[in-house]
Amino acid sequence: MLSSRERCIRSILLEDPDGIPLNLRIRPEPYELLKKTLGIRDENYEGRLKINKILGIDIVDSSLNLKGGYLPPNVKVKEGPYEPQ
Protein backbone atom coordinates (compact mmCIF):
# COMPACT_ATOMS: atom_id res chain seq x y z
CA MET A 1 0.00 0.00 0.00
CA LEU A 2 1.35 3.40 -1.02
CA SER A 3 1.62 6.43 1.22
CA SER A 4 -0.33 9.55 0.26
CA ARG A 5 2.87 11.17 -0.98
CA GLU A 6 3.80 8.17 -3.16
CA ARG A 7 0.25 7.95 -4.54
CA CYS A 8 0.27 11.62 -5.56
CA ILE A 9 3.75 11.44 -7.09
CA ARG A 10 2.85 8.35 -9.13
CA SER A 11 -0.26 10.09 -10.41
CA ILE A 12 1.72 13.18 -11.45
CA LEU A 13 4.21 10.96 -13.27
CA LEU A 14 1.28 9.20 -15.01
CA GLU A 15 2.20 5.89 -13.38
CA ASP A 16 -0.41 3.55 -11.94
CA PRO A 17 -1.00 4.23 -8.23
CA ASP A 18 -2.93 1.83 -6.00
CA GLY A 19 -5.85 4.28 -5.99
CA ILE A 20 -6.87 7.77 -7.01
CA PRO A 21 -5.39 10.49 -4.77
CA LEU A 22 -8.25 12.04 -2.82
CA ASN A 23 -8.75 15.74 -2.09
CA LEU A 24 -11.34 17.22 0.28
CA ARG A 25 -12.89 20.36 -1.19
CA ILE A 26 -15.82 21.33 0.96
CA ARG A 27 -17.75 24.47 1.87
CA PRO A 28 -17.43 25.78 5.45
CA GLU A 29 -20.98 24.85 6.49
CA PRO A 30 -20.79 21.09 5.80
CA TYR A 31 -17.17 21.08 6.99
CA GLU A 32 -18.26 22.37 10.41
CA LEU A 33 -20.96 19.69 10.55
CA LEU A 34 -18.36 17.05 9.61
CA LYS A 35 -16.06 18.26 12.40
CA LYS A 36 -18.92 18.10 14.89
CA THR A 37 -19.93 14.61 13.73
CA LEU A 38 -16.35 13.32 13.99
CA GLY A 39 -15.81 15.02 17.36
CA ILE A 40 -12.94 17.20 16.14
CA ARG A 41 -12.64 20.34 18.26
CA ASP A 42 -9.36 21.69 16.87
CA GLU A 43 -9.85 24.93 14.95
CA ASN A 44 -6.32 24.97 13.58
CA TYR A 45 -4.41 23.04 10.95
CA GLU A 46 -4.10 20.02 13.24
CA GLY A 47 -7.87 19.54 13.17
CA ARG A 48 -7.83 19.52 9.37
CA LEU A 49 -5.07 16.89 9.38
CA LYS A 50 -7.09 14.70 11.77
CA ILE A 51 -10.12 14.84 9.47
CA ASN A 52 -7.94 14.04 6.44
CA LYS A 53 -6.48 11.02 8.23
CA ILE A 54 -9.91 9.73 9.30
CA LEU A 55 -11.33 10.07 5.76
CA GLY A 56 -8.21 8.80 3.96
CA ILE A 57 -7.58 12.10 2.17
CA ASP A 58 -4.23 12.25 0.35
CA ILE A 59 -3.92 15.93 -0.57
CA VAL A 60 -3.56 18.66 2.06
CA ASP A 61 -4.64 22.14 0.99
CA SER A 62 -2.93 25.26 2.22
CA SER A 63 -3.77 28.88 1.60
CA LEU A 64 -2.65 32.39 2.41
CA ASN A 65 -5.97 33.27 4.08
CA LEU A 66 -6.00 36.77 2.62
CA LYS A 67 -8.27 39.15 4.47
CA GLY A 68 -9.36 41.90 2.06
CA GLY A 69 -8.08 45.46 2.15
CA TYR A 70 -5.06 44.66 0.02
CA LEU A 71 -6.10 46.81 -2.98
CA PRO A 72 -4.85 50.40 -3.17
CA PRO A 73 -7.52 53.05 -2.66
CA ASN A 74 -9.42 54.38 -5.70
CA VAL A 75 -9.01 51.16 -7.71
CA LYS A 76 -11.93 50.13 -9.90
CA VAL A 77 -12.51 46.39 -9.98
CA LYS A 78 -14.10 45.20 -13.21
CA GLU A 79 -16.57 42.36 -12.82
CA GLY A 80 -17.08 40.15 -15.91
CA PRO A 81 -17.52 39.39 -18.67
CA TYR A 82 -13.90 38.36 -18.95
CA GLU A 83 -13.15 38.26 -22.66
CA PRO A 84 -10.22 39.34 -24.83
CA GLN A 85 -10.70 42.85 -26.16
Backbone torsions as a table, in degrees:
resi	resn	phi	psi	omega
1	MET	NA	132.9	-177.3
2	LEU	-82.8	153.1	171.8
3	SER	-78.2	166.9	178.6
4	SER	-58.2	-42.2	179.9
5	ARG	-61.4	-48.3	-179.7
6	GLU	-63.2	-39.3	179.3
7	ARG	-62.0	-44.4	179.9
8	CYS	-67.2	-43.7	-180.0
9	ILE	-63.0	-44.0	178.0
10	ARG	-60.9	-38.7	179.0
11	SER	-65.7	-42.2	178.8
12	ILE	-63.1	-37.7	-179.7
13	LEU	-82.5	6.0	-179.8
14	LEU	60.5	30.6	173.0
15	GLU	-95.0	166.3	-178.7
16	ASP	-84.6	110.4	173.3
17	PRO	-82.5	175.9	178.2
18	ASP	-80.7	-4.3	177.6
19	GLY	-175.5	169.7	179.5
20	ILE	-77.5	130.9	175.4
21	PRO	-61.9	131.4	-176.5
22	LEU	-100.7	141.6	177.8
23	ASN	-127.4	139.2	179.2
24	LEU	-103.6	104.1	175.1
25	ARG	-113.2	112.3	-170.7
26	ILE	-145.6	144.1	177.6
27	ARG	-71.1	157.4	-176.6
28	PRO	-59.4	-36.5	-176.5
29	GLU	-63.9	-54.3	178.0
30	PRO	-67.9	-26.9	178.0
31	TYR	-64.5	-42.3	178.2
32	GLU	-63.6	-39.5	177.3
33	LEU	-65.0	-39.8	177.4
34	LEU	-62.0	-45.4	177.8
35	LYS	-58.8	-44.5	-179.7
36	LYS	-63.5	-43.8	-179.6
37	THR	-63.0	-39.5	-178.7
38	LEU	-84.1	-6.9	179.3
39	GLY	75.3	27.3	179.1
40	ILE	-90.9	120.7	-179.2
41	ARG	-104.4	-11.1	-178.3
42	ASP	-66.7	130.1	178.4
43	GLU	-94.9	-6.9	-174.8
44	ASN	-98.6	-167.1	-177.8
45	TYR	-62.0	-32.1	179.9
46	GLU	-61.4	-38.2	177.5
47	GLY	-62.6	-40.6	178.6
48	ARG	-64.5	-40.0	178.5
49	LEU	-65.3	-37.2	177.7
50	LYS	-62.6	-45.0	179.1
51	ILE	-63.0	-43.4	178.9
52	ASN	-59.7	-41.4	-179.6
53	LYS	-66.3	-43.0	-179.9
54	ILE	-61.8	-42.2	-176.0
55	LEU	-87.3	-5.9	-179.5
56	GLY	74.7	32.6	-179.7
57	ILE	-80.3	134.6	-176.8
58	ASP	-93.2	-31.7	-171.5
59	ILE	-104.8	129.2	178.9
60	VAL	-105.2	122.0	178.5
61	ASP	-83.3	149.0	171.3
62	SER	-139.2	153.0	-179.1
63	SER	-146.5	169.9	178.9
64	LEU	-85.6	-15.8	-177.4
65	ASN	52.1	53.4	178.9
66	LEU	-64.3	141.0	-178.0
67	LYS	-114.6	62.9	174.1
68	GLY	39.4	173.5	179.1
69	GLY	78.6	13.9	-177.6
70	TYR	-99.4	2.4	174.9
71	LEU	-91.6	141.9	175.5
72	PRO	-62.2	155.6	178.4
73	PRO	-65.0	156.3	177.7
74	ASN	64.9	28.6	177.1
75	VAL	-99.7	129.0	177.0
76	LYS	-90.6	127.8	178.5
77	VAL	-101.2	119.9	-179.8
78	LYS	-85.1	130.0	176.9
79	GLU	-109.3	116.5	175.7
80	GLY	26.5	168.6	-8.7
81	PRO	-72.3	144.6	-177.8
82	TYR	-98.2	94.4	-178.2
83	GLU	-132.5	154.9	173.4
84	PRO	-63.5	144.3	179.7
85	GLN	-109.1	NA	NA
